[in-house]
C-alpha cells in the first residue's frame, strides 16, 4: 500500500481532517509510550515516541505558524524522551537488548511513518529519539531532552509540569556527573601504583563530573529543592575525595589537603541544607565523619614532617579525629550502629596511640603526664567499644599497647612502691583480656576467632556487608515521577560509607601484629588466625614478665612475704600455661587468667 501526498487548500475540510488525524496519532503514540514505560519495554517506548515526534513535525510543517494546542504536547514528548534515556542508563543491559524492538516497527507503523514523512518538511528534535549506544549517550541525550522541553514550554503550560521537568533535568545532570566520576575511579584503579599524579584523562573526567554537579545544583536551586541540593553536594564531596585519593602517593600532600577540605565544605553545606530533622542527616554525617577520619589517618600514617612540625601534625590529627567522632553517632540504634561503633573505637585507639607515642618522646614531665592521661582515657574507651562489639583481636591489641605504656613508665621508676603500683595496673589490664579470650573460646567451634557465636553475629555481618556495598555507590537525587501532572516523589537514596583500614602506627616497646580491617565473614582466614596466635603469645609473655617483676620487687621486702608468695604462685601459673603447641592454647590461657584473677582478689 502506498500513500500519495495530495495538496489541499489550507482551511479545507480535507486539510482539517488530516491535521486532526496527525494530532490524534501524536496523542495516542505518546499515551501508549507511557503505558509501555511502566512495563520497561524501552525499545517500544522510544519507537512510539519517535512516531509522536514525527506526527508533531508533520503538524508544524502543515501549519508553520502553529501555536497553542498544536504545539503544547511537544514539551511532554521531549520530557518522555528524556525519561526513557534515563531509564536506559539505569539498565545498561537493555541498551543492547531493546534495540531490536526499536528497529522493528509493525506494518501499520510503517504505513503511518511513510504517510507522516510525506507531510514533513523538517527533522526537528529527531536527535531525541535516536537509539543510544552507551550509558553516556543516554544521559547526555536525556539532559538535552529536558533542557529542550523547558525551552519549548509556553506561558500557558502548567507550572507544576515545568517544575517537574526541571527536577528531572537536575536528576539527569546528577546521574551524568556520577557516570563521569565512576569512569575516573575505574581509570584510577588501573593506574600504576607508582604514578605520582593523575592522568590527563582523569582530570578531564573530574571537570566534566564537577560541571554536571554544578549544573544540577543550579537547577535545584531554581526550584528551591534543598533536599536534592544536599544530595548533589554529597556527590560533589565524594568527587573531591576521589580527587584527593589520586594524589595519595606517599607523604600527605597539599593537593590531598586541598581536595579533602573541599569535600568537607560540600558535606557541611549539605547538612545545612537538610535541616535538623531530615532522615538523610545520618548518611551525610557518616560521609563527613569518613572524610575527617581518612584525612586524620593519612596525616598519622604519612605525616608531612618536611613542611610541618610534629606538634602541628598531632594537633591537626587530633582535631580531625575529634570532628570524625562528632559526626559518628554511636548511640543511635540503626543498621549502621556496629560500623559507627567500630569507627569510634578505631578513632579512640588511634588517638591513644598518638598520645602514647608523644608520651614516650616528650621531655617535659608535665607534658608527659598530660599525654599519658589522654592515652589512658582513649585506651579505656577503645577497649570498652571493642568489647561491646565482641572484637577480640582489636581488644587484645589495645590492651597490649596499654600494658606496653605501663612497662615504659615502670622502667623510669626507682622506688619499690611506685613500681608495684605500675605493675599492678599493668596486671589489671592483662586481666581485662578475659572477655576477649572468652569470645575467642566461644567461637572456636565456628573456626574463626573473629566471629560471634550468636545470631547477632549474622545480623551484624549482614549489616556491615550492606553498608560496605553502599560504600561503592554514589548518592542519587530524589527522583521525580515521569508521569505528567504529578508532584516529585523520592526513591530510596543510595549512600556510600567509606570505611578506612586501621593500621598500627605507634612505636611500642615490643612489636605487635598489624591490625586488619573489620571482619564481616563467618570464616577465618589463615592470616587472621596467625594474627590471633601472635597476640595470644605476646599476651602470655607480657603477663609472665609483669608477674616476674612483681616477684623481684617484693623479694627485697621482708615484710611482704605473703604478697611474695602470692605473686610467686601467680608467676608459676603463668609458666604452666606456656604450651605453644597445645591445641587448646586459648582455653588454657583463659583458665590461667581466671586463676590469677582469683588469687589477685585474695588479700
Secondary structure, 3 states (H helix, E strand, C coil): CCCCCCCCCCCCHHHHHHHHHHHHHHHHHHHHHHHHHHCCCHHHHHHHHHHHHHHHHHHHHHCCCCCHHHCCCHHHHHHHHHHHHHHHHHCCHHHHHCHHHHHCCCHHHHHHHHHHHHHCCCCCCHHHHCCCCCHHHHHHHHHHHHHHHHHHCCCCCCHHHHHHHHHHHHHHHHHHHHHHHHHHHHHHHCCCCCCCCCCHHHHHHHHHHHHHHHHHHHHHHHCCCHHHHHHHHHHHHHHHHHHHHHCCCCCCCHHHHHHHHHHHHHHHHHHHHHCCCCCCHHHHHHHHHHHHHHHHHHHHHCCCCCCCCHHHHHHHHHHHHHHHHHCCCCCCCCCCHHHHHHHHHHHHHHHHHHHHHHHHHCCCHHHHHHHHHHHHHHHHHHHHHHHHCCCHHHHHHHHHHHHHHHHHHHHCCCCHHHHHHHHHHHHHHHHCCHHHHHHHHHCHHHCCCCCCCCHHHHHHHHHHHHHHHHHCCCCCCCCCCCCCCCCCCCCCCCCCCCCCCCCCCCCCCCCCCCCCCCCCCCCCCHHHHHHHHHHHHHHHHHHHHHHHHHHHHHHCCHHHHHHHHHHHHHHHHHHHCCCCCCCCHHHHHHHHHHHHHHHHHCC
